């Protein structure tokens, strides 16, 4: 086995790579989609996922007040939309329209899911934990919408985020 030389860095919370997510939220007729790379699986029974959001973000209050959100997993072909949703504010842009996303009717919550995303998880907010620069939103997964082809073939076309850059996952099987 070959060992690589390790560099020491200042303490940080970065895991490499991070999954890329588009989170859709609505409250009081306001809606938005935020790109996040800080989140993941938190529990399998009951099924919980977590996402970390800065308090200043437009989607933060939509989720905190509505107590629900949809975690959508984009493909690498959606990189332009992912970057748009991650760099533009929902205060200033209608991201659904700008990204040409199609709204799917959620079955358990109000925010729509993104039809173009192969995986969408409807979540009811279980808990919010203040962690400093970000709050951790823990959501109970109450419904999942999964593209049939992805279910059969796995997830060969996911995006990850590593050190400020998007990367495409590769299937090694």
C-alpha positions in Angstrom: 0.0 0.0 0.0 1.3 3.5 -0.9 0.8 6.2 1.7 0.6 9.8 0.7 2.2 12.6 2.5 -0.3 14.3 4.8 -0.5 18.1 5.3 -1.8 19.5 8.5 -4.5 22.1 8.2 -6.4 24.3 10.7 -9.3 22.4 12.3 -12.4 22.5 10.0 -15.6 20.6 9.4 -15.1 19.7 5.7 -15.8 16.2 4.6 -14.6 15.4 1.2 -16.6 15.0 -1.0 -20.0 16.4 0.0 -23.2 15.4 -1.7 -24.9 18.3 -3.6 -28.5 19.0 -2.9 -31.2 21.4 -4.1 -33.6 22.1 -1.3 -37.0 23.5 -2.2 -39.0 25.4 0.4 -42.2 27.5 0.6 -43.9 29.7 3.2 -46.6 32.4 2.9 -46.6 32.2 -0.9 -42.8 32.8 -1.0 -40.7 30.0 -2.4 -37.1 29.3 -3.2 -34.5 26.6 -4.0 -31.1 26.6 -2.3 -28.0 24.6 -3.2 -26.4 22.9 -0.2 -23.5 20.6 0.2 -23.6 20.4 4.0 -26.0 17.6 4.8 -26.6 13.9 4.7 -28.1 10.9 6.4 -28.8 11.2 10.1 -30.9 8.2 11.0 -32.5 5.2 9.3 -35.3 4.4 11.7 -37.0 6.8 11.8 -35.6 8.2 8.6 -33.9 11.5 9.2 -31.7 13.7 7.0 -29.9 16.9 8.0 -29.0 20.1 6.2 -26.9 23.0 7.5 -28.0 26.5 6.5 -26.7 30.0 7.3 -29.3 32.2 9.1 -28.9 35.0 6.5 -30.1 32.8 3.6 -33.6 33.4 2.2 -34.5 29.7 2.4 -33.5 29.6 6.1 -36.7 31.3 7.3 -38.9 29.6 4.7 -37.9 26.2 6.2 -37.8 27.4 9.9 -41.3 28.9 9.6 -43.0 26.3 7.4 -41.3 23.4 9.2 -40.9 21.4 6.0 -38.6 21.1 2.9 -37.8 18.9 0.0 -34.3 17.6 -0.4 -33.7 17.1 -4.2 -30.6 15.3 -5.6 -29.5 16.8 -8.9 -27.5 15.2 -11.7 -24.3 16.5 -13.2 -26.2 17.7 -16.2 -27.9 20.2 -13.9 -24.7 22.0 -13.0 -25.8 25.3 -14.4 -29.0 25.3 -12.4 -27.1 24.1 -9.3 -24.7 27.0 -9.5 -27.5 29.5 -10.1 -29.5 28.3 -7.1 -26.3 28.4 -5.0 -25.2 31.9 -6.0 -28.5 33.8 -6.5 -30.9 34.7 -3.7 -34.5 33.8 -3.7 -35.2 37.3 -2.5 -34.2 38.6 -6.0 -34.9 35.7 -8.4 -37.6 33.2 -9.0 -35.3 30.2 -9.2 -38.1 27.8 -10.4 -38.6 30.0 -13.5 -34.9 31.0 -14.0 -33.8 27.3 -13.9 -36.8 26.0 -15.9 -37.6 23.5 -13.2 -40.9 21.6 -13.1 -42.8 21.5 -9.8 -43.9 18.1 -8.7 -46.8 17.8 -6.3 -45.5 16.6 -2.9 -47.8 14.1 -1.2 -47.1 14.8 2.5 -46.0 18.4 2.6 -46.6 21.7 0.8 -43.3 22.6 -0.9 -43.0 21.0 -4.4 -40.2 18.7 -5.4 -38.1 19.2 -8.6 -39.2 16.8 -11.2 -35.9 17.0 -13.1 -34.1 15.7 -10.0 -33.9 11.8 -9.9 -34.4 11.7 -6.2 -36.6 14.0 -4.0 -37.2 13.5 -0.3 -40.2 15.2 1.4 -39.2 16.2 4.9 -41.0 17.5 8.0 -38.8 19.5 10.3 -38.0 17.6 13.4 -35.4 19.8 15.1 -33.2 22.9 14.5 -29.9 23.0 16.3 -27.9 26.3 16.5 -24.3 25.5 15.7 -22.8 28.9 15.2 -22.4 30.0 11.6 -25.0 27.5 10.5 -28.1 25.9 12.0 -28.6 22.2 11.5 -32.1 21.3 10.3 -33.1 17.7 10.9 -35.9 16.6 8.8 -38.0 13.4 9.0 -38.3 11.9 5.6 -42.1 11.4 5.0 -42.1 10.5 1.3 -39.5 9.7 -1.4 -39.8 10.2 -5.2 -37.2 8.1 -7.0 -36.6 7.9 -10.8 -37.2 4.3 -11.9 -34.0 4.2 -13.9 -31.9 5.4 -11.0 -33.5 2.8 -8.7 -32.5 0.0 -11.1 -29.0 1.3 -12.1 -27.9 3.1 -8.9 -26.6 6.6 -8.8 -24.0 7.0 -11.5 -24.5 10.7 -12.2 -24.4 12.5 -8.9 -22.6 15.7 -8.2 -20.3 16.3 -5.2 -18.7 19.4 -3.9 -15.0 19.3 -2.8 -12.9 22.3 -1.8 -15.0 24.8 -3.7 -15.5 22.8 -6.8 -18.2 20.6 -8.2 -17.2 17.1 -9.3 -19.1 14.3 -11.0 -19.2 11.0 -9.3 -18.1 8.0 -11.3 -19.5 4.5 -11.1 -16.7 2.0 -10.5 -18.8 -1.1 -10.8 
